[in-house]
């Protein structure tokens, strides 16, 4: 019995297909226009801080959408260079406000005072780790903390 095994002369086509698929995935991941801000608050009568929330900012060509706990706000009066450098303006009961990112760091004017601030992801996770250990004990708190960085 003679068995015919097809010869894969189209190996180049297969390699090209794999390479182009990988390129599409790399470009799609690199096109993510999402940045995050991490909010902490000062603990009363202490020098410590507690983690509050992560704010998601989706940066478009001419607008920014912020998301906090599933609630969305859209800002259209924005000047956008890229996802790490932009500024939006809006009016509320306090008057004129501005916020944005400069070189990947969040800022806002007017600020919220010294009891609320935005921090880097790294600092936010370190603060969360302190809370995990305080609330769950050293062993379980450390396990929860490690999950934060993964």
N, C-alpha and C positions, 0 to 999 in steps of 0.2 A: 504494500500500500504506500503510495507516494503522497506525502503531505506537502502542500504548498504553503510556505510561510512568506507572507508579503515582505518585500524588502522596503525599508524605510529610507528611500533616497531623499525624502523631504525633511531630513533632519534639520536643515537650515531653517525651513519654514517653522518647524516646531520651536526651535530656539528663538526665532524672531517673535513668535506668538507669546512665548513665556516672557521674553524681555519687554515687549510692549505692554503686556498685562502688568508687570511689576512697575513699569514707568507710570502707568495710569494710577496705580495705587499710591505711589510716592507723590505724584503731583496732587492727587486728591487730598492726601493727608497734609501736604504743605500749604494747601489753599484754605485751611481752616482759619476763619476770621474771628475766633472766639478768644477772649481774654478774661481773666478772673481777678476779682478784688476780694480780699479777705478782711473781715471786720472783727475787731476785738474791742471789749469794753474794760475799763478800769474797775477793779474790785474795790468797793467802798472800804475805807480805812485800811488799805493795804497798798503795797507797791506792785502787786500782781495784776495780771490781765486774765480775762476769760474769753474763750472763742465764742463768737456769736453766729456768723454765717459767711457763706461764700456767695458773692454776687457775680453772675455771669453777664458779660457784655458781648453781644454779637455785633461786630462792626461791619457795616455795609459801605457802599460807595458814597452815600450822602446822608446816612442816618445810623443811629446806634440804638439797639434794643437791649434793655437791661432786664434781668430776670432774678427775682428773689423769691424763693419758696413757691415757685409756680406763677407768681404775679409778674406780668410784663409791663414795661413802660417803654414807649418809643420816643426818641428824641430826634427831631429833624433839623434843628438849628445847630449843625455840627460842621467842624472843619476837620477833615480826615486826611492824614498823610499815609498811614498804614495802621495795622492793628495795635502797634506799640506806641504810636504818636497821634493823638487826636484830642479834640476838645468839643464839648457840647455846652450850649447855653439854654437856660429855661427860666421862667418866672414862677414864683409861688408866693405864699403869704409873707415870706421873709424878704421878697424882692428878687433882684437879679442874682442868678447862681450860675456857676461854671464848674465843670468837672471834666476829667479825662485822664489820659495816660501820657506821660513823657518818658521816653526811653524805657517803656515797660513798667513804669511805676505810677500808681494811681495818685491823683490829687483832686481836691475840691475846694472851691471858694464860694461863700465863706465856709470855714471849717466847722466842725461840730464841737469844738472845745477840746480840752485835754483828756476827757473821759472816754472818747470814742475815736478810734483811728483805724486806718487801713494798714495792713502789714503784708510782707511777702508770704508766699505759700510756705516757705521753709519756717519762718517765724510762727505762722499760724499753727502749723503742725506741731512745733515744739510746745506751744502753749496748750494745745489739745492734749499732748502727751502728759503734761503735768496734771491736767484735769482727770485724765483716765486713771493715772496712778493714785491720785487722791481719792477718787470715787470708787475704784474697783480693787484697790490694793496693788502692791508692787508687781506681783506676778501677772495677774489678769490685766492690769493696766498697761504693763509692758507689751503684752500680746496685742491688745487693742491699738496701742501706739504703733507697733510695727505694721499693722494693717493700714494705718494712715499713710505710710510712706510707700506702700505697694500700689 
